[in-house]
Amino acid sequence: MIKNAWIIAAKDIREALRSRTTYLYVGMMAVISFSFFSGLSGTLNSAARRGVGTAELISTSETAVGILVSTLPLVFNMLFSSFLSNYAVITDKSKRVLESLLATPLSLRQVWAGKTLAITLPSVAISFVLSVVA
């Protein structure tokens, strides 16, 4: 059963990695990250110009970076997982692959397991990479 599900998952993962939309999405996540850290830098620079003490700047920056580092990977993982789940179903539906897939001798559970693996495995890999980087 898992062998057939793995075939579906591998096809969906390969298709998602070949898509320009995936790379565009990853680029958008990088731009969002850059804008968050740029905004933090601007806030700290303006506070330094106002004459805020060094100890207060360090405390504020540590708190802000801690919040960003702990929340951005979670948000990006959630957004990337939803992107993959939409991509796996909508692409198959628009290309009319889903009907053909359901007409194969695979059971509905095997198709479901394959689609689920195609979403779960890249999401877990992305969350692991983001946690290591954070």
Stockholm file with secondary structure:
# STOCKHOLM 1.0

chainA/1-134         MIKNAWIIAAKDIREALRSRTTYLYVGMMAVISFSFFSGLSGTLNSAARRGVGTAELISTSETAVGILVSTLPLVFNMLFSSFLSNYAVITDKSKRVLESLLATPLSLRQVWAGKTLAITLPSVAISFVLSVVA
#=GR chainA/1-134 SS CHHHHHHHHHHHHHHHHHCHHHHHHHHHHHHHHHHHHHHHHHHHHHHHHTTCCHHHHHHHHHHHHHHHHHHHHHHHHHHHHHHHHHHHHHHHHHTTHHHHHHTSSSCHHHHHHHHHHHHHHHHHHHHHHHHHHC
#=GC SS_cons         CHHHHHHHHHHHHHHHHHCHHHHHHHHHHHHHHHHHHHHHHHHHHHHHHTTCCHHHHHHHHHHHHHHHHHHHHHHHHHHHHHHHHHHHHHHHHHTTHHHHHHTSSSCHHHHHHHHHHHHHHHHHHHHHHHHHHC
//
